[in-house]
Amino acid sequence: MRSVLPWVAGYVAILLVWALIILRRTGPTLWKGRSLVALNIAFVVVSTAVVLLEGRTLGEPRSGWAWQSFPPGFIAFDFALIVIAVAVREKWLLLGISHGDTVAILEKCFTQTRATSVRRADGYVVPCGEAEMTVIIRPSLIRLVSVRFTGGEESKRAALLRSLFGKQFHSSFPTPRFRA
């Protein structure tokens, strides 16, 4: 288990730096689950590649490669990262904004895309051609709102609405800015 602790610490450090970057922003930030999917998959690939390239058991200087190169803790950690990635891939979180402001921005996006929407208890239903897209908005914590778009994957209007809504907020990935 000790051989996995540096990898866990490295992953937690990456998440903390990412969280600090997000929390320093003044405006609301949209965190898409796909960004965590990218991080988790990259982390699993890099950590597995390092173990394979070392060709030895973590923490033991032995030559030759074998399945023993992957301790159970290492496999469990990578498996947990993949499961988390699958679980959050379609989730969006808005940080630094209230539920009411989120609803107002979404309704503005409906107006701009000329989408008709029907208000439901926890969100909206938007007809998109032959399909329907459901938008569910739930407050999670103080100034943290969960948004989920389901359905309408084939619809151009649904894609436009998702894109327009996403452009109203900062991205969770840091954007490098170069000044001349």
N, C-alpha and C positions, 0 to 999 in steps of 0.2 A: 504493500500500500504506500510505503514511503516513496517509491519510485514515481508514483502518480502525483504526489503533492506538488512538485514544481510545475507540472502542467496545469493543475487546478489553480494554483496561485497565479500563473501567467494568464489564464483565462479570466479570472476574477479581476486582475489588474487591467486587462483590456476593457472589461465592462465598466470598471470604475472611471477610467479615463474618458470613455464614451459618455457616461452619465454626467461627468463634470462639464464636458463640452456642451452637452444639451442644456444643463441647468444654468449655465452662464448666459444663455441667450435671453434677450429681452422680450421677444415675441413668442407666440405659440409654435411648438414644434410637432411635426407629424412623424411618429415612429411607426414604420411599416414592419410587420413581422418578417417580410422577405429579407430585410436587412440583417436580422438575427439569423435567418437561415443561411445567408451568405457567410456570415462570421463563423457559425458553427461548422458548416461544411469545410470551410477553409482551415479551421483549427483542427478538425479531425484528419483532413488530408495531410497537413503539415506534420502533426504529431505522429501519425502512422508512418509517413515517409522517413521521419528522423529515426524511428525505431527500426524500420527496415534497412535503412542505409547504415546504421550502426551495426546491424547484424548480430546483436547480442541482447541478452536480457538486460533490461534497464537496471542499472546499479551494479551489474556484475561484468567484469571485463573478460568475456568468453567469446571466442571466435566461432563463426558458423551461424547460420540462421535456422531457427526452428520456431514452432508455434509457442514455445515457452518464452519467446521474445516479447510476447504480449501477456503481461500479468493480468489476472482477473480484474483488478481494480482499474487498470488502464482500459480494458474492454468495456467495463461497466460505465466509466466516465464518457468514453466516446459514444457508446450506445445511448446514454442519457442525453448527450448533446444532439444526437440525431432525432430522438423522440421529441425533444423540446422544439427543434426546428420544424418538424412536421406539425406539431400542435399549434404553433403560432404563425404559420406561414400566411394565413388569410386575415390575421388580426391587425387592426390599426389602433394606435393610441395617440391621443392628442394631449400634449403636456403644456401647462401654462395657459389654459383657457377654460372658461366655464361651460356648463352644459347649454345654457341659454345662448351664449355667443356662438357655439358650434351649430346649434339649430338655425340661428340667423344666417350664418355663412352658407349652410347647406341650402336653405330656402333661396338665398341669392343665386346660388349655382343653378337651382331649378329654373329660376327666372331667366338667367342668361342662356341656358340651353333649351329653353321653351319646353321643358319637361313638365307634364302634369303629374302631380303627386297626390296620393291619398294618405292623410295622416292616420296612423294607427297608434295604439297605446305606447309602444316603445320605439316608434320610428315611422318610416314612410314606405309606401309601395309605389313604384314608378313603372307604368307600362312602357315597355321598350319593344315595339313591334308586336310580335307574337308572344314574346316572353315578358316576364315581370322581374324587376330588380327590387330587392328589399334593402332598405338602409335602416340599420338598427343603431341607435345612439343611446349609450348608457353612461351615466356618471359613475366613475369608479371610486376615486378619492377626491380630495380637495384639488381642484384645478387639474384633474386627470379624467379624460373622457374616452370611452371605448367606442369605436365606430366600426361597423361591419357591413360591407356591401356583399350581398349574395344574389345570385341569379343574373341573367342578362349578359352572360359571358360573350355571346355572339353578337350582341347589339352594339352598333357604333355609338348610339346615344348614351348607353350605359358606360362605355369606355370614356367618352367625352366627359360625362358627369364625374366619374372617378378621377380623371386627370385634372379637371378644373378644380375640384374640391381639394385635391392634393397640392395644387400650386398655390393655395391660399396660405400655406404654412411653411416654416423652415423645414428642411430635410434633417433627418437624424444623423446623416453622415456629414462630417465637417466638410465645408467647401473651402478649398484654399483660395485665397484672394491675393492677387499680385498687383502691386501698385507701381506705377512708373514714376 
